Amino acid sequence: MSTGIRWLEIAVAAPTEAAEAIAEVLSRYAPHGVAFDYGPISAEEGDWEHPPLPRDTLTVLAYLPIVEGWEEARQRVEEGLWHLSQILPFPPPRFRVIDEEEWAEAWKAHYDVLRVGPFVIRPTWRPAELRPGELLIELDPGMAFGTGAHPTTRLCLRALAEWLRPGERVLDLGTGSGILAIAAARRGAAGVWALDIDPVAVRVAGENVRRNGLSDRVEVGQGSLEEALARGEGFDGILANILAPVIRRFCEQGLSVLLRPGGWAVVSGFLEGEQEASVREALEAAGLRVCGRWAEADWVALGARKDAESVRGELEPDRREMRH
């Protein structure tokens, strides 16, 4: 049912290294999330053997509802982006007003079927044919982050395909749309606990889990590292596609305690250079051995393992059934 609301589309052409910072500014005022548009990605570019070619720029999109106070919100967006552009130069944002029906379809135009390793990510409004051995993920990202369009999501999917072993239990911190949790279950994880602090993400991830018929193996809940530590359960693998400062904080607050002996963690959401170095340092300070690296278009994912000798005094292995 139409509410008659119109929307202000905000589009920023950004260098890759500025995209996350721009998205953070936009997300303060855009209740329906932020999209990254890299342009079309062919099946060949998305294949396991042929990851997408690096791109120097992309478009960051957000939609602001035109309701009471929207002019002030637009002004704050422009001010925030202007200040940011003094540090990371990029062109001014472009604005256009669209009606509700156009808005409902606009963000969908940026998502198509994507192949990453063995995974086929199919937006619910797109058809897809599976090749032998491929694993289907049906996804409606809604207002939550995680479609496979962003390099960090693809990097985590590639890492997951390499490192996850059937029967393992996985924790997904900052699950967003649930894409990584669903991928882990499709790859053979015995159980996945998917957490997010955003109630919208929790709802969207739960819907996507049910859509993929994985409610028996993927539990979605609201929370973050604190809730995971309080539960007192050990995991074979941890996924965290968030931001460098959050990952560093997780490492300081006991991320490694949640891993069983020999367990692994895959983290992403940061750029090569200083951000990567700071995350690597934090992982090693937490007693994790960095032994995996995946990169695309200046973005990086790191993989770290917990050696058996580093676990004395920490959580005992716990293979309890997931609680629902």
C-alpha positions in Angstrom: 0.0 0.0 0.0 1.4 3.3 -1.0 2.0 6.0 1.6 2.6 8.7 -0.9 6.1 9.5 0.5 8.6 10.9 -1.9 12.4 10.3 -1.5 15.5 12.3 -2.0 18.1 10.2 -3.7 21.7 11.1 -2.7 24.4 9.9 -5.0 28.1 10.4 -4.4 30.8 9.4 -6.9 33.6 8.3 -4.6 37.2 7.0 -4.8 37.2 3.5 -3.3 39.2 4.5 -0.2 36.6 7.2 0.7 33.5 5.0 0.2 33.1 3.7 3.8 33.5 7.1 5.3 30.9 8.6 2.9 28.6 5.7 3.7 29.0 6.4 7.4 27.9 10.0 7.0 24.9 9.1 4.8 23.8 6.3 7.1 23.2 8.8 9.9 20.3 10.3 8.0 19.2 7.5 5.6 17.0 5.0 7.4 17.0 2.5 4.6 20.7 1.9 4.4 23.4 2.7 1.9 24.1 1.0 -1.5 27.4 0.7 -3.3 27.1 0.7 -7.1 30.1 -0.6 -9.0 28.3 -1.0 -12.3 27.5 -4.3 -13.9 29.6 -7.3 -12.8 29.8 -10.2 -15.3 29.6 -13.8 -14.4 33.2 -14.2 -15.5 34.4 -11.3 -13.4 32.6 -12.8 -10.4 33.9 -16.3 -10.8 36.2 -17.9 -8.2 39.2 -17.9 -10.6 38.5 -14.4 -11.9 37.5 -12.0 -9.2 36.1 -8.6 -10.2 38.8 -6.2 -11.6 39.8 -3.4 -9.2 37.8 -0.2 -9.8 39.1 3.2 -8.7 35.6 4.7 -8.1 32.1 3.7 -7.2 28.8 5.4 -6.4 27.5 5.5 -2.9 23.7 5.9 -2.8 21.3 6.7 0.0 17.6 7.6 0.2 16.2 10.2 2.5 12.4 10.3 3.1 10.9 13.7 2.3 9.1 14.2 5.6 9.1 16.9 8.3 12.7 18.0 8.9 14.1 16.6 5.7 15.6 20.0 4.6 17.6 20.1 7.8 18.8 16.5 7.3 19.9 17.3 3.7 21.8 20.3 4.9 23.6 18.2 7.5 24.4 15.6 4.9 25.9 18.3 2.7 27.9 19.7 5.6 29.2 16.3 6.7 30.2 15.4 3.2 31.9 18.8 2.6 34.0 18.4 5.7 34.9 14.8 4.7 35.9 16.0 1.2 38.5 18.3 2.7 40.3 15.2 3.9 39.4 12.7 1.2 38.6 14.7 -2.0 35.6 13.6 -4.0 32.9 15.4 -6.0 29.8 17.0 -4.4 26.8 14.8 -4.0 24.0 14.7 -6.6 20.4 14.9 -5.5 17.1 14.0 -7.2 13.5 13.6 -5.9 11.7 10.3 -6.7 8.3 8.9 -5.8 7.7 5.9 -3.6 7.3 3.4 -6.4 10.5 4.5 -8.0 12.3 4.4 -4.7 11.1 0.8 -4.1 12.7 -0.3 -7.3 15.7 2.1 -7.5 18.0 0.3 -5.0 17.1 -3.1 -6.6 18.6 -2.0 -9.9 22.1 -2.1 -8.3 21.9 -5.8 -7.4 22.2 -8.7 -9.9 23.1 -12.4 -9.7 26.6 -12.7 -8.5 29.0 -15.7 -8.4 31.8 -15.8 -5.8 33.6 -19.0 -5.6 31.0 -21.8 -5.1 28.4 -19.3 -4.0 25.6 -17.9 -6.2 23.9 -14.9 -4.6 20.5 -14.4 -6.2 18.4 -11.4 -5.3 14.9 -12.6 -4.9 13.7 -10.6 -7.9 16.3 -12.1 -10.3 16.3 -15.5 -11.9 19.5 -17.7 -11.8 20.5 -21.1 -13.0 22.9 -23.2 -10.9 25.9 -25.0 -12.3 27.0 -28.3 -10.8 28.5 -27.8 -7.3 27.3 -24.3 -6.9 25.6 -23.2 -3.6 22.6 -20.9 -3.9 22.0 -18.0 -1.5 18.6 -16.3 -2.1 18.8 -12.8 -0.7 16.6 -9.8 -0.1 18.9 -7.3 1.6 16.1 -4.9 2.4 17.6 -2.2 4.6 20.6 -4.3 5.8 24.2 -4.4 4.6 25.3 -7.4 2.7 24.5 -8.2 -0.9 27.9 -9.3 -2.3 28.2 -6.0 -4.2 30.8 -4.7 -1.8 34.3 -6.1 -2.1 34.5 -6.9 1.7 31.5 -9.3 1.4 33.1 -11.1 -1.5 36.4 -11.4 0.3 34.7 -13.0 3.3 32.8 -15.4 1.0 36.1 -16.4 -0.7 37.8 -16.9 2.7 34.8 -18.8 4.0 34.9 -21.2 1.0 38.6 -21.9 1.7 38.6 -22.2 5.5 35.3 -23.6 6.7 35.1 -27.3 7.2 31.8 -29.2 7.3 30.4 -29.7 10.8 32.0 -26.6 12.3 30.1 -24.0 14.4 30.4 -20.4 13.3 29.8 -17.0 14.9 28.9 -14.2 12.5 29.3 -10.8 14.2 27.5 -7.9 12.4 25.5 -10.2 10.2 23.7 -7.5 8.3 21.5 -9.3 5.7 22.7 -12.6 6.9 24.6 -13.4 3.7 27.8 -14.8 5.4 25.8 -16.8 7.9 23.7 -18.4 5.1 26.9 -19.0 3.1 28.5 -20.8 6.1 25.5 -23.0 6.5 25.4 -23.8 2.8 29.0 -24.7 2.9 28.3 -27.3 5.6 28.5 -25.5 9.0 26.6 -27.5 11.6 25.4 -24.3 13.3 25.7 -20.6 12.9 24.9 -17.9 15.4 24.4 -14.6 13.5 24.4 -11.4 15.6 23.7 -7.7 14.8 23.1 -4.7 17.0 20.6 -3.3 14.5 17.1 -4.6 15.0 16.3 -4.0 11.3 19.3 -6.2 10.3 18.1 -8.9 12.7 14.7 -8.9 11.1 16.1 -8.9 7.6 18.6 -11.6 8.3 16.0 -13.8 10.0 13.7 -13.5 6.9 16.6 -14.4 4.6 17.5 -17.4 6.8 13.9 -18.7 6.6 13.8 -17.9 2.8 16.8 -20.3 2.4 15.3 -23.0 4.6 18.1 -22.8 7.1 16.3 -22.0 10.4 17.4 -25.3 11.8 21.1 -24.4 11.5 21.2 -20.6 11.7 20.1 -18.7 14.7 19.7 -14.9 14.4 19.8 -12.6 17.4 20.4 -9.0 18.4 23.7 -8.4 20.1 27.4 -8.3 19.6 30.6 -9.5 21.2 29.3 -8.9 24.7 26.4 -11.2 24.2 28.6 -13.8 22.6 31.0 -13.8 25.6 28.1 -13.9 28.1 26.7 -17.0 26.4 30.0 -18.8 27.1 30.1 -20.9 23.9 33.2 -21.8 21.9 33.2 -21.6 18.1 35.3 -23.2 15.4 35.1 -20.0 13.3 34.2 -16.4 13.6 33.2 -13.9 10.9 33.3 -10.2 11.3 32.9 -7.9 8.3 32.6 -4.6 10.1 35.1 -1.8 10.4 38.8 -1.6 11.6 38.1 0.2 14.9 35.4 -2.3 15.8 37.5 -5.3 15.0 40.4 -3.8 17.1 38.0 -3.3 20.0 36.7 -6.9 19.7 40.3 -8.2 19.8 40.9 -6.1 23.0 37.6 -7.3 24.6 38.2 -11.1 24.2 37.4 -12.1 20.6 40.0 -14.9 20.8 38.3 -16.4 23.9 35.4 -17.4 21.8 37.6 -19.6 19.5 38.3 -23.2 20.2 41.8 -24.6 19.9 42.7 -24.5 16.2 39.8 -22.2 15.4 39.8 -19.5 12.9 38.6 -15.9 12.4 38.0 -14.0 9.2 37.7 -10.3 9.5 37.2 -7.6 6.9 35.8 -4.1 6.4 39.1 -2.2 6.1 41.6 -0.9 3.6 45.1 -2.0 2.9 47.8 0.1 4.5 47.4 1.6 7.9 44.0 0.1 8.6 45.2 -3.4 7.6 48.3 -3.0 9.7 46.3 -1.9 12.8 43.9 -4.9 12.5 46.8 -7.3 12.0 48.5 -6.0 15.1 45.3 -6.3 17.1 44.7 -9.9 16.0 48.3 -10.9 16.9 48.1 -9.1 20.3 45.0 -11.1 21.0 47.0 -14.3 20.5 45.8 -15.1 17.0 48.2 -16.0 14.2 47.5 -14.2 11.0 48.0 -16.7 8.2 45.5 -15.7 5.5 44.9 -12.6 3.3 42.5 -11.8 0.6 42.4 -8.5 -1.3 40.3 -6.7 -3.9 40.2 -3.1 -5.0 42.2 -1.8 -2.0 40.0 -3.7 0.4 41.4 -6.5 2.6 40.2 -9.5 4.6 42.6 -11.2 7.0 42.4 -14.7 8.3 43.8 -15.7 11.7 44.0 -19.0 13.6 44.2 -19.8 17.3 47.0 -22.2 18.1 46.3 -25.0 20.6 49.0 -23.8 23.0 47.4 -20.4 23.3 44.1 -21.5 24.9 45.1 -22.4 28.5 42.6 -20.9 30.9 40.1 -19.9 28.3 36.7 -21.4 27.3 36.6 -25.2 27.2 35.2 -26.7 24.0 31.5 -26.5 24.0 29.4 -28.3 21.4 26.0 -27.7 22.8 23.0 -27.5 20.5 21.9 -24.1 19.4 19.1 -22.6 21.5 16.1 -21.2 19.6 
